[in-house]
Structures are given as C-alpha cells and as structure tokens.
Amino acid sequence: MGSIARLTRQVEESTVPEWYVWTFQGSPVKIRIRFETIAQLRQCLTSAAAQGMEPAGLLLGDVQGNRVDVAGFDQLKSSGRFQVANLDKERLMDTIQRSRSGAAKPRIVGFFRGARDGDIRLRPDELTFITECLNEPTDVFLIMKQGPDENAMAGFFFWDTGAIFGDATFMQFPLDERILAAPRTSPVPPAQPLSSAEPDECRTSRGTRG
C-alpha cells in the first residue's frame, strides 16, 4: 500500500502545471510564464509598492516559434516612478544584443514594470524604448499593478504586424500563482475587437533596426 501511495503522489506531482499560459483566439504569440516567476514578480511588486517605487526590468526566458517562455527576470535599478530617461540605454542595448547573439544566457524576451497608479498600459516613453531596443516580433511586455486590497493584476503586450497596441492589454490576469494554478472551469475568453477609431497614440510601429 505504501508503494501505491508513493506512486500516486508522484503521478499527481508530475501533472501539476509549472506554467501559466497567456493567449487568446487570434493572438500572434503564446506566452508561458512560470508560476515560480509569477510569485517572484508579485513579491517584487509588493516590496516596491511599500516603498512607493515602481519595479521594472527585463524578462528572461526562451523563444520557440511564436511561443515565448518567461522563466525569470532581471530587475533594473529605479526609485520612485519608473522613467526610461533614467536608464543607461547604451549599456542596456549592449546587454540585449549580446543576449540575442547567443553570447549571454538566458535570452532576454521582453520588459516588465509595476504601476503605482493609472491603468495597465504602456507609457509613451516605454513605447519609444521598446521600438528602439526590444523590437523582435516575439518580444513581450508585462505591466503589473497592485490594487488597494493588495491583490495584483497584470497584462501582457506584444508586437502584432509591426505595431503594438499599448493603451490597454487584451487580457488581464491575477498576478497570483495560487489562483492561476487552480483548475480552469471556463475557456479563455477571446479578445475584444479593437475599435476602427483607435487613436494613433495608442500604437507604436517598429522602425528599421540599426
């Protein structure tokens, strides 16, 4: 009986998912993020929020076709409200290029930031930074926000046919691995179609890389 119980436990543990999959019908990318990474990001956001700061950094992982795996992150130094102008862009660009060339592991697959206020959206200076430095079709961008009840929400942004819709995420999700790991009772809802009168400032187009 003891061996059967151990075998049952091993089977149950092997079927526990390690990833949260963020996707929707028609999405050009499929994003997987480790539950362990979600827990670490949530802790990072909570700690920074307690100090009145916005955490930000680079997402690390791998890319297979149109699937992006986020398995870690590298936090950038920041204080107060995050501003791209305070970054050492030359050094950061060199780090990104070395990652893309295979000279440095793991691969940089995107950018993340926590929001102290406002909506889950990309700011104009971030869109400029992304266009200049993170313009691979599979680069993804995560914005997180902690609510007044300390429950955090997040959403991904991505390139789609050379442009990014940065004014709102297509699908928010709770930044809590305990909730996300629970069995899903309903399918992922499809993204809402964009309005034909979409304002230009909500999008950025990818320019030619040097």
Residue frames relative to the residue before (quaternion, step in Angstrom):
aa qw qx qy qz dx dy dz
M 1.0000 0.0000 0.0000 0.0000 0.00 0.00 0.00
G 0.6319 0.5511 -0.3354 0.4294 3.54 1.04 -0.81
S 0.6637 0.5019 -0.3081 0.4612 3.60 0.97 -0.86
I 0.6282 0.5261 -0.3336 0.4661 3.61 1.08 -0.72
A 0.6461 0.5167 -0.3170 0.4638 3.58 0.99 -0.85
R 0.6543 0.5055 -0.3154 0.4658 3.58 0.98 -0.85
L 0.6493 0.5163 -0.3118 0.4633 3.57 0.99 -0.86
T 0.6369 0.5254 -0.3217 0.4635 3.59 0.98 -0.85
R 0.6626 0.5067 -0.3014 0.4619 3.56 0.95 -0.91
Q 0.6462 0.5227 -0.3191 0.4554 3.58 1.00 -0.81
V 0.6444 0.5147 -0.3172 0.4682 3.57 1.02 -0.84
E 0.6542 0.5132 -0.3114 0.4601 3.59 0.95 -0.90
E 0.6741 0.4907 -0.3031 0.4614 3.58 0.93 -0.87
S 0.6598 0.5180 -0.3171 0.4425 3.60 1.03 -0.74
T 0.6975 0.4615 -0.2778 0.4725 3.59 1.18 -0.46
V 0.4752 0.6507 -0.4565 0.3774 3.60 1.26 -0.02
P 0.4048 -0.7364 0.4757 0.2600 3.64 -0.60 1.02
E 0.3322 -0.7424 0.5523 0.1831 3.55 -1.14 0.71
W 0.7616 0.3600 -0.1544 0.5163 3.55 1.22 -0.49
Y 0.2664 -0.6662 0.6594 0.2244 3.49 -1.35 0.47
V 0.2206 -0.7867 0.5670 0.1049 3.58 -0.81 1.01
W 0.1343 -0.7841 0.6052 0.0297 3.55 -0.69 1.18
T 0.3391 0.7125 -0.5533 0.2668 3.55 -0.51 1.18
F 0.0674 -0.7723 0.6284 0.0635 3.55 -1.29 0.16
Q 0.6852 -0.4848 0.3439 0.4209 3.54 -1.25 0.35
G 0.8146 0.2238 -0.1896 0.5004 3.56 -0.75 1.07
S 0.4585 0.6910 -0.4523 0.3282 3.60 1.24 -0.04
P 0.4111 -0.7208 0.4947 0.2583 3.63 -0.88 0.85
V 0.7653 0.2413 -0.1641 0.5737 3.60 1.24 -0.24
K 0.2305 -0.7142 0.6405 0.1627 3.51 -1.33 0.46
I 0.1227 -0.8230 0.5540 0.0278 3.56 -0.50 1.19
R 0.0756 -0.7661 0.6372 0.0362 3.53 -0.90 1.00
I 0.0199 -0.7909 0.6115 -0.0056 3.59 -0.90 0.89
R 0.4927 -0.6843 0.4544 0.2871 3.56 -0.82 1.00
F 0.5386 -0.6118 0.4694 0.3395 3.57 -1.05 0.72
E 0.6120 0.5511 -0.3440 0.4510 3.57 1.06 -0.73
T 0.6557 0.5005 -0.3031 0.4772 3.59 1.01 -0.82
I 0.6139 0.5378 -0.3448 0.4637 3.59 1.02 -0.75
A 0.6518 0.5129 -0.3147 0.4616 3.59 0.93 -0.88
Q 0.6669 0.4990 -0.2979 0.4664 3.59 0.98 -0.84
L 0.6480 0.5050 -0.3155 0.4749 3.58 1.01 -0.77
R 0.6300 0.5305 -0.3297 0.4614 3.58 1.02 -0.78
Q 0.6548 0.5014 -0.3023 0.4780 3.58 0.98 -0.84
C 0.6284 0.5349 -0.3168 0.4676 3.56 1.05 -0.83
L 0.6683 0.5012 -0.2921 0.4656 3.58 0.94 -0.93
T 0.6629 0.5139 -0.3039 0.4518 3.58 0.92 -0.92
S 0.6631 0.5081 -0.2963 0.4629 3.57 0.95 -0.92
A 0.6760 0.4888 -0.2913 0.4683 3.58 0.92 -0.91
A 0.6407 0.5361 -0.3262 0.4424 3.59 0.98 -0.86
A 0.6347 0.5408 -0.3271 0.4447 3.58 1.04 -0.75
Q 0.7204 0.3958 -0.2270 0.5223 3.57 1.24 -0.50
G 0.5167 -0.6633 0.4000 0.3647 3.57 1.30 0.17
M 0.5341 0.6320 -0.3898 0.4042 3.57 1.18 0.59
E 0.3137 -0.6987 0.6043 0.2195 3.52 -1.36 0.30
P 0.2700 -0.7703 0.5506 0.1749 3.62 -0.44 1.12
A 0.0346 0.7836 -0.6192 0.0358 3.56 -1.14 0.64
G 0.1995 0.7912 -0.5632 0.1309 3.54 -1.17 0.46
L 0.6083 -0.5518 0.4411 0.3619 3.52 -1.35 -0.31
L 0.3620 -0.7089 0.5660 0.2146 3.55 -1.06 0.81
L 0.1800 -0.7984 0.5714 0.0609 3.57 -0.94 0.94
G 0.3169 0.7544 -0.5364 0.2065 3.57 -1.07 0.65
D 0.5173 -0.6078 0.4978 0.3394 3.53 -0.97 -0.94
V 0.2407 -0.7500 0.5995 0.1418 3.54 -1.31 0.37
Q 0.0027 0.7670 -0.6410 0.0278 3.54 -0.95 0.97
G 0.8032 -0.1011 0.0284 0.5864 3.58 -0.19 1.26
N 0.7643 -0.2865 0.2328 0.5288 3.58 -0.67 -1.09
R 0.5439 0.5945 -0.4070 0.4302 3.58 1.27 0.31
V 0.1341 -0.7869 0.6008 0.0427 3.54 -0.84 1.07
D 0.1536 -0.7856 0.5957 0.0660 3.56 -0.75 1.08
V 0.1376 -0.7707 0.6196 0.0560 3.58 -0.79 1.07
A 0.0087 0.8413 -0.5359 0.0702 3.56 -0.41 1.26
G 0.8055 0.0260 -0.0245 0.5916 3.59 1.24 0.14
F 0.1787 -0.7766 0.5886 0.1362 3.55 -1.29 -0.13
D 0.2566 -0.7281 0.6161 0.1563 3.52 -1.31 0.43
Q 0.2662 -0.8056 0.5115 0.1364 3.59 -0.33 1.24
L 0.3297 -0.7349 0.5655 0.1771 3.54 -1.03 0.89
K 0.5412 -0.6057 0.4644 0.3530 3.56 -1.16 0.54
S 0.1739 0.7684 -0.5990 0.1433 3.56 -0.90 0.94
S 0.1030 -0.7694 0.6257 0.0771 3.53 -1.28 0.38
G 0.8088 0.1632 -0.1538 0.5437 3.55 -0.95 0.88
R 0.7891 -0.2246 0.2161 0.5293 3.54 -1.02 -0.85
F 0.4458 -0.7052 0.4829 0.2659 3.58 -0.79 1.01
Q 0.0048 0.7846 -0.6191 0.0322 3.55 -0.99 0.94
V 0.4923 -0.6752 0.4718 0.2814 3.56 -0.84 1.02
A 0.5966 0.6002 -0.3594 0.3933 3.60 1.06 -0.72
N 0.6705 0.5052 -0.3017 0.4519 3.60 1.16 -0.50
L 0.5411 0.6307 -0.3978 0.3887 3.60 1.25 -0.08
D 0.3954 -0.6343 0.5988 0.2877 3.54 -1.29 0.47
K 0.1927 -0.8505 0.4790 0.1000 3.55 0.30 1.31
E 0.6266 0.5433 -0.3523 0.4337 3.59 1.00 -0.71
R 0.6778 0.4698 -0.2834 0.4895 3.57 0.92 -0.90
L 0.6496 0.5216 -0.3131 0.4560 3.57 0.99 -0.82
M 0.6493 0.5140 -0.3145 0.4640 3.57 0.98 -0.83
D 0.6265 0.5274 -0.3331 0.4674 3.57 1.05 -0.75
T 0.6387 0.5230 -0.3192 0.4653 3.59 1.01 -0.81
I 0.6581 0.5078 -0.3028 0.4662 3.58 0.95 -0.88
Q 0.6694 0.5060 -0.3012 0.4529 3.59 0.91 -0.91
R 0.6402 0.5144 -0.3229 0.4704 3.59 1.02 -0.78
S 0.6277 0.5254 -0.3263 0.4727 3.56 1.07 -0.72
R 0.6851 0.4926 -0.2840 0.4553 3.57 0.91 -0.91
S 0.6751 0.4956 -0.2924 0.4615 3.58 1.11 -0.65
G 0.5229 -0.6387 0.4102 0.3878 3.57 1.25 -0.27
A 0.4845 0.6821 -0.4214 0.3499 3.57 1.31 0.01
A 0.7750 0.1962 -0.1162 0.5894 3.59 1.21 -0.42
K 0.1352 -0.7759 0.6139 0.0530 3.53 -1.05 0.84
P 0.5691 -0.1816 -0.8018 -0.0155 1.62 -2.14 1.31
R 0.6635 -0.5123 0.3761 0.3948 3.54 -1.31 0.16
I 0.3865 -0.6750 0.5763 0.2507 3.56 -1.11 0.73
V 0.0876 -0.8349 0.5433 0.0031 3.58 -0.63 1.13
G 0.8278 -0.1053 0.0588 0.5479 3.60 1.21 0.08
F 0.4928 -0.6372 0.5361 0.2526 3.48 -1.41 -0.35
F 0.0604 -0.7900 0.6070 0.0618 3.58 -1.16 0.54
R 0.0012 0.7768 -0.6297 -0.0110 3.54 -1.30 0.45
G 0.3206 -0.6986 0.6024 0.2153 3.51 -1.25 0.58
A 0.2794 -0.7668 0.5593 0.1454 3.57 -1.06 0.76
R 0.3446 -0.7290 0.5543 0.2065 3.58 -0.90 0.94
D 0.7997 0.0102 0.0371 0.5992 3.55 1.07 -0.77
G 0.6834 0.4824 -0.3476 0.4237 3.56 -1.29 0.09
D 0.6639 -0.5107 0.3844 0.3881 3.52 -1.35 -0.17
I 0.5666 -0.5298 0.4843 0.4045 3.53 -1.36 0.05
R 0.3531 0.7115 -0.5150 0.3222 3.54 -0.09 1.34
L 0.4760 -0.6342 0.5197 0.3179 3.55 -1.30 0.27
R 0.3815 -0.7305 0.5242 0.2146 3.56 -0.93 0.93
P 0.6759 -0.5183 0.3287 0.4079 3.62 -1.15 0.50
D 0.6786 0.4793 -0.3160 0.4582 3.63 0.90 -0.82
E 0.6250 0.5252 -0.3387 0.4677 3.58 1.14 -0.56
L 0.6203 0.5327 -0.3372 0.4666 3.58 1.04 -0.72
T 0.6362 0.5107 -0.3236 0.4793 3.58 1.04 -0.76
F 0.6504 0.5190 -0.3015 0.4655 3.57 0.94 -0.93
I 0.6574 0.5134 -0.3017 0.4618 3.57 0.93 -0.91
T 0.6532 0.5227 -0.3120 0.4502 3.57 0.93 -0.91
E 0.7113 0.4574 -0.2521 0.4705 3.57 1.02 -0.82
C 0.8378 0.2777 -0.0800 0.4633 3.57 0.88 -0.96
L 0.7927 0.2140 -0.0977 0.5625 3.59 1.06 -0.65
N 0.2754 0.8194 -0.4459 0.2320 3.52 0.73 1.15
E 0.3500 0.6948 -0.5400 0.3210 3.57 1.11 0.63
P 0.6015 -0.6010 0.3789 0.3653 3.63 -0.99 0.72
T 0.7314 0.4087 -0.2379 0.4913 3.60 1.13 -0.57
D 0.4173 0.6822 -0.4974 0.3362 3.63 1.18 0.22
V 0.0939 -0.8030 0.5882 0.0200 3.57 -0.97 0.90
F 0.2252 -0.7936 0.5622 0.0585 3.55 -1.18 0.65
L 0.1603 -0.8155 0.5558 0.0213 3.53 -0.73 1.16
I 0.0679 -0.7711 0.6328 0.0199 3.57 -0.85 1.04
M 0.1174 -0.7998 0.5886 0.0116 3.56 -0.85 1.08
K 0.0206 -0.7945 0.6068 0.0101 3.55 -1.17 0.61
Q 0.2636 -0.7593 0.5776 0.1427 3.54 -0.93 0.96
G 0.3465 -0.7626 0.5147 0.1827 3.55 -0.77 1.08
P 0.7130 -0.4535 0.3192 0.4291 3.58 -1.30 0.13
D 0.6884 0.4479 -0.2772 0.4986 3.58 1.19 -0.49
E 0.5233 -0.6706 0.3685 0.3750 3.57 1.38 0.30
N 0.5024 0.5928 -0.4577 0.4321 3.58 1.21 0.33
A 0.2362 -0.8104 0.5257 0.1051 3.57 -0.60 1.13
M 0.1495 -0.7484 0.6403 0.0869 3.54 -1.21 0.70
A 0.0809 -0.7979 0.5968 0.0249 3.55 -1.22 0.48
G 0.0479 -0.7895 0.6106 0.0401 3.53 -1.31 0.23
F 0.3647 -0.7266 0.5439 0.2079 3.54 -1.13 0.71
F 0.1558 -0.7255 0.6616 0.1080 3.51 -1.36 0.51
F 0.0558 -0.8206 0.5677 -0.0355 3.58 -1.09 0.65
W 0.5533 -0.5708 0.4863 0.3627 3.53 -1.36 0.27
D 0.0270 0.7778 -0.6274 0.0267 3.57 -1.05 0.77
T 0.8228 -0.1776 0.0460 0.5380 3.55 -0.42 1.31
G 0.7758 -0.4110 0.1821 0.4428 3.55 0.81 1.09
A 0.7392 0.3339 -0.2198 0.5421 3.60 1.21 0.21
I 0.2546 -0.7381 0.6034 0.1624 3.54 -1.32 0.39
F 0.2533 -0.7033 0.6391 0.1808 3.55 -1.04 0.82
G 0.0729 -0.8679 0.4913 -0.0111 3.56 -0.21 1.29
D 0.5342 0.6727 -0.3935 0.3274 3.59 1.23 -0.13
A 0.7880 -0.0400 0.0285 0.6137 3.58 1.21 -0.42
T 0.4642 -0.6577 0.5103 0.3027 3.55 -1.12 0.64
F 0.5377 -0.6315 0.4488 0.3327 3.58 -1.10 0.61
M 0.8126 0.0083 0.0255 0.5822 3.57 1.12 -0.57
Q 0.2359 -0.7622 0.5889 0.1290 3.58 -0.68 1.11
F 0.0495 -0.7805 0.6213 0.0483 3.55 -1.25 0.43
P 0.5540 -0.6051 0.4420 0.3627 3.60 -1.11 0.55
L 0.3404 -0.7330 0.5514 0.2067 3.58 -0.86 0.96
D 0.4996 0.6091 -0.4326 0.4384 3.53 0.62 1.21
E 0.3618 -0.7740 0.4839 0.1895 3.54 -0.36 1.28
R 0.6026 0.5710 -0.3622 0.4237 3.60 1.12 -0.56
I 0.6691 0.4707 -0.2886 0.4974 3.58 1.05 -0.76
L 0.6967 0.4961 -0.2776 0.4375 3.56 0.88 -0.97
A 0.6636 0.5102 -0.3090 0.4515 3.59 1.11 -0.61
A 0.5145 0.6371 -0.4249 0.3857 3.60 1.24 -0.24
P 0.6099 -0.5663 0.3937 0.3903 3.62 -1.05 0.65
R 0.4023 -0.7133 0.5245 0.2330 3.56 -0.94 0.91
T 0.2448 -0.7976 0.5384 0.1187 3.56 -0.83 0.99
S 0.7768 0.1797 -0.1210 0.5913 3.57 1.25 -0.22
P 0.5764 -0.6085 0.4098 0.3601 3.61 -1.09 0.59
V 0.6216 -0.5265 0.4210 0.3990 3.53 -1.29 0.41
P 0.4074 -0.7252 0.4873 0.2659 3.64 -0.71 0.97
P 0.5077 -0.6369 0.4723 0.3370 3.61 -1.03 0.67
A 0.5714 -0.5923 0.4387 0.3609 3.55 -1.18 0.56
Q 0.4892 -0.6408 0.5012 0.3144 3.54 -1.13 0.63
P 0.5000 -0.6594 0.4563 0.3271 3.63 -0.90 0.79
L 0.4889 -0.6584 0.4905 0.2949 3.54 -1.13 0.70
S 0.5283 -0.6207 0.4766 0.3294 3.54 -1.17 0.61
S 0.5104 -0.6440 0.4727 0.3183 3.55 -1.06 0.70
A 0.6805 0.4519 -0.2823 0.5030 3.57 1.26 -0.38
E 0.1740 0.8285 -0.5090 0.1560 3.55 1.15 0.69
P 0.4278 -0.7191 0.4780 0.2672 3.64 -0.72 1.00
D 0.5793 -0.6256 0.4038 0.3315 3.58 -1.02 0.85
E 0.6567 0.5430 -0.3320 0.4047 3.60 0.98 -0.78
C 0.5881 0.5825 -0.3756 0.4168 3.58 1.23 -0.22
R 0.7440 0.3618 -0.1996 0.5250 3.58 1.20 -0.33
T 0.0942 -0.7407 0.6556 0.1130 3.49 -1.30 0.39
S 0.2866 -0.7513 0.5707 0.1665 3.54 -1.09 0.71
R 0.4701 -0.6769 0.4924 0.2799 3.52 -1.10 0.73
G 0.2827 -0.7698 0.5523 0.1496 3.55 -0.72 1.07
T 0.6714 -0.4727 0.3714 0.4335 3.55 -1.29 -0.02
R 0.3565 -0.7389 0.5310 0.2120 3.55 -0.81 0.98
G 0.4340 -0.6907 0.5157 0.2620 3.48 -1.14 0.72
